[in-house]
Amino acid sequence: MNRLVRTLRSLAVALLAALVGLASADAEPGRAGIVTALHGTATVTRASLAAPRALSFRDPVFLKDAKGPKDKKR
């Protein structure tokens, strides 16, 4: 019986740790979402980047990002 209690307690602790890890991963501050569709090209400017960079599919998007179309020279 004592072995069963220890096993169940270990499983409960592991489950709790996994749930806390998932909750903290979703609660990233300032995160607005991800790029799900992109037609053409676009750039993003954010404080953590030295220069604007091209956006691509599944890139993270944050609340304070400045986004826009890439300049086209005609």
C-alpha positions as CSV (number, residue, x, y, z in Angstrom):
1,M,0.0,0.0,0.0
2,N,2.8,2.4,0.9
3,R,4.4,1.9,-2.5
4,L,1.1,2.6,-4.3
5,V,0.7,5.9,-2.4
6,R,4.3,7.0,-3.3
7,T,3.7,6.1,-7.0
8,L,0.4,8.0,-7.1
9,R,2.0,11.0,-5.3
10,S,4.9,11.0,-7.8
11,L,2.4,10.9,-10.7
12,A,0.4,13.8,-9.2
13,V,3.5,15.9,-8.8
14,A,4.6,15.2,-12.4
15,L,1.2,16.1,-13.8
16,L,1.1,19.3,-11.8
17,A,4.6,20.3,-13.0
18,A,3.5,19.6,-16.6
19,L,0.4,21.7,-16.3
20,V,2.3,24.6,-14.7
21,G,4.8,24.4,-17.6
22,L,2.0,24.6,-20.2
23,A,0.3,27.5,-18.5
24,S,3.5,29.6,-18.4
25,A,4.3,28.9,-22.0
26,D,0.9,30.3,-23.1
27,A,1.1,33.3,-20.9
28,E,4.0,35.0,-22.6
29,P,3.6,38.7,-22.0
30,G,2.9,40.9,-25.0
31,R,2.4,38.0,-27.4
32,A,-0.4,38.7,-29.8
33,G,-0.3,35.5,-31.9
34,I,1.5,34.0,-34.9
35,V,1.5,34.7,-38.7
36,T,-1.0,32.2,-40.2
37,A,-1.2,33.6,-43.7
38,L,0.9,36.0,-45.7
39,H,0.3,37.2,-49.3
40,G,3.4,38.9,-50.7
41,T,6.1,40.1,-48.4
42,A,6.0,42.0,-45.1
43,T,8.5,43.3,-42.6
44,V,8.4,43.6,-38.8
45,T,10.2,46.0,-36.6
46,R,10.6,45.4,-32.9
47,A,12.8,46.6,-30.1
48,S,14.7,43.3,-29.9
49,L,15.8,43.5,-33.5
50,A,18.6,45.7,-34.8
51,A,16.9,46.2,-38.2
52,P,13.5,45.3,-39.7
53,R,13.3,41.7,-40.9
54,A,11.0,39.8,-43.2
55,L,8.0,38.1,-41.7
56,S,7.3,34.5,-42.6
57,F,4.7,31.8,-41.9
58,R,4.5,30.9,-38.2
59,D,6.6,33.8,-36.9
60,P,5.5,35.1,-33.5
61,V,3.7,38.5,-33.4
62,F,3.9,40.8,-30.4
63,L,1.7,43.6,-29.3
64,K,4.3,46.4,-29.9
65,D,5.5,45.2,-33.3
66,A,5.4,47.6,-36.2
67,K,4.4,45.6,-39.3
68,G,4.1,46.7,-42.9
69,P,4.5,45.7,-46.5
70,K,8.0,45.5,-47.9
71,D,8.9,48.5,-50.0
72,K,8.6,47.9,-53.7
73,K,10.6,49.9,-56.1
74,R,9.0,50.4,-59.5
